[in-house]
């Protein structure tokens, strides 16, 4: 969303239009997909129904043929004929058997011939098909086959030009004796394809759907297409019979192919529907929808562009007006903009004009105020100059302090000598040199200040210094420690008569920051005072606001001074326990070490 907010309004509107078009296309494609699925499922249901009918017909017809074959194979006359060795007796049986086989043939329409072939070379057929099944008899000799589909075969001109289906069943001798339960021959049925599949119209309600009944060798048994019986079915990998529907390219076209196993003859039923024919009407509907969408977009483009221009034209005028103001042309501040259009842009123009009026008023007021302040500042400078002229020359003060020191030495007043010499050092340190000094020089000034306070307080406190060489070389603002030490002396030691100690420790940490701790064992601070002082330190640029807080002005000023010079990461941190003492930790980041 942040990326969109950075785009221009024109780009955002075009993105909105693109999203709308995309949603419409998705709806159209989703509708097409749902309708396509409905048509495909309807086709699949029809194919399943048709295939189910074919399977039932094949199973029923195969069962009839199988029962006729079983009747023949167990017929006593047939078995006796196959095992008879006397040719005259066998001839008498032939006439009777021929009538029997013709009667059996008439039981099922589509049976072209019945052939009985014995293992001892004896045979009988109705229409002369024995010579064509001799190779099959040799292949099946000795096998116990019952109702076995042996394949498809051409029988010359005996039964017509088409190939016929051949079924075979073994004949087992059922009479008591030496041949009992032995295979004595094979019965062959030559069957027309219609006798298995039945002549029925399997054309699909979906135009162009083709249904093929194939045997185990992928040869066509029956089909609703103009394909000759016995033709090889090539060009399509059938795969598993349970694979369901799939799209297959065949002869340059895409087909929706479904397969179903036909276990009675170890074959397969294949249905093929041309995809473009199956969805032909739906494709026409999709083209119409896309055409309507295109026309609708063209019609909507005109008001869309008109609305965009209505939105952007006032904005461009506003941007141009603001750009001219930013160039600093004072005359432009006197001009005002009038935008006619939608409500929002009119409000923006009105508010901008009001803002320019307010700027004019504030500018005039600021000029008047600055003129007045400039006069006041000029008078203040004149007063300061007069004050400076009246000041005593600092050298006179140094010389006076040195004279007092000399008199104290002559008179034997060591404490006066010490105090005047320390005060002279502090005064000289405070008025000479740059604003930053090495910490070592600041410590020497603190030592002078401490000597004066120790004389004043009659040595009621001692000072311990623990500073590393690296810390002593660190450059710090001048007079930065004196207010903190003074705070410890006056607020920590003065209210009590017990002996006090003051520790001044300093080091440079691993991040290059100077850390100084000034700790005393004085009276400490009450929790309320400590909290108030911490709040003042936490507020940038804050100072004491209440009279009770005036005693903390030195600490707050030092904290503000450090933060102004070295940033928010620097400053003071306070810890205090009433009756035990106070610790002030100073952190200075970004400073530098002094160089010799």
N, C-alpha and C positions, 0 to 999 in steps of 0.2 A: 504493500500500500504506500510506503514511503516513496518508492520509485514512481508510482503513478502521480503522487502529489507534485513531483518535480517536473512533470510534463506540462506542455502548454495545453490550454483549454481545447484548441483545435485537435491536438493529438488525442486527448482524453475522449473527446466526442467521437472521433474516428474509431478509437478502440471500442467504445460502447457500441457503435454501429456494427463493427466486425464481430463483437461478441453476440449481438442480436442475430446477425446472419448465421453465425455458427450454430446458435441454438436452434434456429429454424431448420438448418440443414440436418442437424442431429435428430430433430423430431421427424423430418421426412424420411431419413435413412432408417430410424427406429421403426417407423410405421411400415416402411417397405420390408424391413427384416421380419417384423411380426407377420405381415401378410404372406411373405415368402415362406415362413415357417408353417403357416396354416395350410397353404397350398401343398407344400411338401409333405406335411403330415397326412393330408387328405389323400394324396397320391400313394403314400406308404400304406395307408389303411386299405385302399383299393387293391394294391398289389398283394398285400397279405391275404385279402379275401380271395383273390384270383388264384394265388399260389396254393392256398388251402384247398380250393376246389380241385385244382390239378392233382394235388397230392392224394386227395380222397379218391378221385377217379383212377389214378394209377394204382393205388392200393387195392381198390375194389376189383379192377380188371386183372391185376396180377393175381389176386386171390382166386378169381374164377379160373384163370388159366392154370394156376397151381393145382386146384382141385381136380380139374380135368386130367392133368398130367398124372396126378396121383392115382386116379381111377384107372387110367390106362396102364400105368406101371405095375399095378397090383392085379390087373385082370388076368384070370387063369388062362384064357385062350392066348393072350399075348405072351405070357411066360412059357406056356407049352410050345408055342410056335418057335420061340427063340432057342429052346433046348432040344427040339425035335431034330433027329438025325436022318430019318427016313424022308426022302424027297417027295414021295407020293402022298404020304400023310401030311407033310408040310404044305403041299399044294392044296389039299382039301381044306386045311385050316386057313390058307391064304385068302380064299374066297369069302369065308365067313368073317375073317378078321378085317378084310377090306370094308365090308359093310359096317362093321362095328366102328372103325376109325372114321368113316364118313359121318356116322351118326354123332360121334363125339365132336367132330369139326363143326357141325351145325349148331352145337350148343353155344358157341361164342362167335359172334360176327367179327370178322377180321382175321381169323385163323386161316392162313393160306395153305398150309400143308402140315401133315403130321408124319413124322419119319421115325420108324422103329429100327434101330441098328443094334444087332447082337454082336457079342464079342467073338463068336465063332464064324462071323462072316455072313450070317443070315440077316436079311433086312427086308423091310416093306415100307413103301411110301404111297401117297395118294396121287401126287402129280410129278413125280420124278425128281425130287429134291435131294435124294440120298447122296448122289455123287458130289454135291456141294458141301455136305456136312461131314464127309469122311475126314478132312483135316481136323475138324472140331472133335470128332469122336476119338481120334488118336490123342488129342490133347487132354480130353476128359476121361480117357480110359482108366479104369481102376479107381476113379474118384467118386466119393459119395456126394453127389450134388443133387439138390432137390429144388426145383423151380429156379434154377440158376440162369441169370441173364448172361448168355455167352457172347453177345455182341451183335453187330450189324453186318450184313453180308449181301452182296449182289448175287442174284440167282439167274442172271442172264435175262431171257424173255419169259421165264416160267410164270412169274407173278407180276409182271409189269416193270417199268424202268426204274422205280425207286428201290432203294435198299430196304431189306426187311429185317426185323428183329428176330433173333433166334434165342429160344429158351430151351434149357436142357434139364432132364432129371434122370437120375440113375434108376435102373430097373433091378431090383433085388429079388432073387428067387425065394418064394414064401412057402413052398411045399416041402414036406419032410423028405429027407433023403440026403444024398451026398452033396447036392448043390444048395442045400438050405442056407439061406441068408448070405448067398454069394452074389456078386454083381454079374449079371448075365448080359447086360446091354444098356443102351441109353435111348431115351425117347426125346426127340427133337420136335419143337413146335416152331414153325415159321409164321410169324405174326406181323400183320400190318401195324404201322405206328398208331393208327386210329383205334386199334383194339386195346392199346395201353392207355393212351391219353384221352381218347374219345374225341369225336369231332365236335368242337364247341368254339364259339366266338370269344376269344380272350383279348380282344382289342380293348385298350384302356380308354376311359373317358378323357384322359389327358392325351392330346393328339401326339401320335408318333411313338407311343410306348410299345416296345417289342418284348415278347416273352419267348424264351428258348428253353426247351427241355433237352438236356444233354445227358449222354451216358458217361460211363467212367472214363472213356477215351476222348471226351470233349467233342463227340460227334453229335450232330443235331438229330434228335428223334422227332421232335415236332416244334413248330414255331408259328406265330401269327404273322411273321414276316415272309417275304418271298425268298425263302431259303430252301434249297433242296434237302430232303431227308437224307441223312448220311454225310452231309457236308461237315468239314472240320470247322470248329468254332475257334478262330485265331484272333490274336491282337489284343486280348484283354487278360490280365492276370486275375483269376477269380479269387484267389486267397481262400480264407476260411469261410465256410458257409454261414457262420454266425457273425460275420463282420459287420452286418447291417448295411445301411445305405452309404455310398461314397461316390465321389465325382471321379470319372475316368475319361481320359481323352481317347477317342477311337475314330479312325478315319477322318481326322480333322475336325471333329465336333466333341463337345463335352456332354457326357451322359451321366445321369443319376442311376447308378447300378446297385441292384440288390440281389443277393444269392440265397438260395434255400436248398438244403440237402434233400435228396430223394432216395431214401435208404432201400426201397423195394427193388430198385434196379441199380443201386449204387451209383446214382447219377446226381444231377444238379439242375435246379430251376433258376434261370437267370432272367431278371427283368431289367430293361434298359429304357430310360425315358430321356429324350434330348432336353438338356437343361434350358436352352433358349425357348423351346416349344412349351415346356412345362410352365415357365414363368413369362410367356410371351405377353399375355394381357397385363400382367403386373408391370413389366418393363414399359409398356405403353403408358400406364398410369404414372409411373415414376417420371418419365419424360415430360408428361403434361404438368406434373407438380413442379418440376424444376423450371419449366418454361414460365409457369405462372409466377414462381418465385422471382425469376429474372425480370419479368415485366413489372412486378410489384416493386422491386428494388429500383428500377429505372424511374418509376412514378414517384417513389418516396425520395429519390435523390434530390429532386428540385426543391421541395419544402425543407429538406434537411440542410442543403447548402444555404437556403434563404435564412433559416434560423441561425445557422453558424455565423453568417455575416451580421445578422442583427445583434448577436452576442459580442462578436469580436470587434466590430467597427467602433462602438463607443469605448471599448477597452483600449484600442490602439490610440484613439484621440487622447484618452487619459494618460497613457504611458508617454506619449509625445509631450504633453503638457508638463508632466512631472520631470521628464528629462531636461527640458528647457529651464525649469526652475533649478535643477541640480547644477547647471552650468555656472550658477552664481550671478546671473543677470538680474540686477536689482529691479529693473523695470518689470520683470515677469512676476515679482511678488505683488505688484499692484494690479495684475490682471486676474480675472476669475474665469472659470470654465463652466459652460452650460452644456449638459448632455441630455438629449432627448432619447428615451428608449424605455427599457424595462425598469421595474421599480427599484431593483437592487443598485443598478448603475446610477440612477438618479439620486438615491440616498448617498452613495459614495461621493458623487460630485458635490452635493450639498455639504456633506461633512468636510470635504477637502477645502471648499471655499470658507467654511467656518474656521477651519484650522489656520488657513492663511490670514484671515482677519485677526485671529488670536495671536499669530506670530507677529503681525504688524504692531499690535498693541503691546506685546511683551518686548519687542525690539525697541520701541520708543521708550518704554519704561526702563529697560536695561541701559539705554544710552544715558538717560537722565540720572539713573542711579550711579553709573560709572563716572559720570562727570562730577557728581557730588563727592563720591569716594575719592576720586583723584585729587580734588581740592583738599579733603581732609588729610589724605596721605602726604600731600605736599607740606601742609602745615606741620604734620607730625615729624617729617624729616628735618624741617627747619628747627623744631624744638630739640630733636636728638642732636643735631649739629651744635646747637648752642650748649647742650648739656655736655657733650664731649669736650668742647672747648674749655669748659669750666672744670673738667676732671683734673685730679692731681696726676702728674707724670708718674707712671709706674716705677720708673727708676728711683724717684724720690722715696717711694714706699720700700723698695728693696734696700736702699741705702739706710733708711730709718730703722728697718728691722735688723740690719747688720750692726748698726750703731748700738741698738738695744742689746744685741747679743754680746758685743764687745764690753759694754758696761757691766752686763751680768757676769762675764768672765772675771773682770777686774774685781767686782764686788763679791765674787764667790757664790753667785746665785745660779747653781747648776740647773735647777728646774726651769727658771726663766730662760736660761740659755737654750735648753733643749726645746722648749715650746716655741720660742721665737725662730729658732733655726728650722724646726719642722714646719711652722707656718710659712716661713719664707720659701721653703721647697715646694709646698703645696701651691702657693700663689704663683711662683715662677712656672710650675708645671701646667697650671690651668690656663695661663695667658699666652704661652709660647708653644711653637711647634704645630704640627698638622692635627687633623681631627682623629686620626687613627695612629695607635702606637703599639709596640709589642706588649704583651701581657706583663712581661718583666718590669717595664717602666711603670705600668699601672700599679703593680704590687709594691714598688718602691714608694710611690705616692701614698699608698694605703699604709705602709709602715710608718711614714711621717705622721699621717692622720691618727694612727693608733697610739703613737707615743704621746701625742697631745692629750688624747682621751684617757690614757692610763694615768697620766699626771693628774688630770682633772678628777678621776674616780679613785685616786690613791691606790692604784694597782689592784682594783677589785676584780679584774678579769685578765686572763692570759690569752694569747693568740698563737695558734699553731698553723704553719704553712706546709702543705704537701702538694707540690706542683712539679710535673715532669718538665724536662728541658724542652720537649716538643710543644708543650702548652705555653711555656714562658716565651717562646718565639712566635706564638700566634698573635696576629694583629687584631686589636679590639678597639672600639670607640673610646676616646679619652673620657675619663671621669665616669666610667660605667659601673665600677664596683663601689665607689665611695658612698652613694645613697643606700646600698644594701648593707654595708658594714655599719653605717650610721644607724640604720633601722635596728640592727641587732643590739647596738650599744644602748640606744635611748629607750627602745621598747622591750628589750630582752633583759638587760642588766640593771638599768637605772631603778626600776620599781622594786628591786630586791637587794638585800644586804649580803646574800651569800656569795661565795667566790664563784666567778663564772669563767667559762672557757669558750673560745671562738676558734673554729676550724675553717681554714680556707684551703680547699683541695681543687686540683685541676688536672685534666688529661685530655688527650685527643683520641676519640674512639675510632673503631675500624672504618667508619664511613667518612672520616676526615672532619667531624664536627667537634668543636671545643665544648667541653662540659666542665663547669665550675660549680662547686657546692660550697655554700656559706652556711655553716651550721653553728648554732649556739645552744647552750643549756639553760637559757633564761626562763622567763615566766611563761613563754608560749602565748597562744591566742585562744580565746573562747571559740567554740565551734561556729557560732553565729557570725563572728567577725571573720573567721577563716573562709566560710562560705561566701560572704559578701565580697571579700577580696578576690576570691577565685572567679566570681561572676564578672567582676570588673576586668580581670585579665582575659576572660573569654570573649568580652565584647570588644571588637576592633575599635581602636581610637577612643575607648571609654576612659573616663577619669572619675575621681571621687565626686559624687553628687550630693552627699549628705555631710553635715559638719562632722559627724562621728567618723567619717571616712577620710578626713583631711590628713590624718597621720600616716596614711598609706600612699600619699601622692608620689613619694619618691620611688616606691616599688612599681607603681603603675606607669610612671613616666619612663623608667628604665625599660620595662616590658614593651611599651609602645615604640620607644626609640630603636630597640633591637629588631622588632618586626618590620619597621619602616626601612631599616638598612639591609636586613638579611632575609626578609620574607616570612611568611606564616609558619614555616617549619622551625623558626627560632623563637626565643622568648624565655619566660620564667615559669617555673612550677613550684608551688608552695606545699610544704608539709609542716604541720604544727600540732603539738599536743599540749594542752594547758597544764602548766606546772612542770613540764619536761623540756621544752625548748622548741625552736623553730629551725627549719631547713629550707633554704632557697636554692633551687638548682637552675643554673643558667645554661642555655644551649645556643650556640652560635654556629649556623651552617653556612657554608659558602664563603667563609673568611679565608685568609691566607697566612702563611708563616712569614716572619720577617727574614730578610736576607742581609747578610753582612755586607 
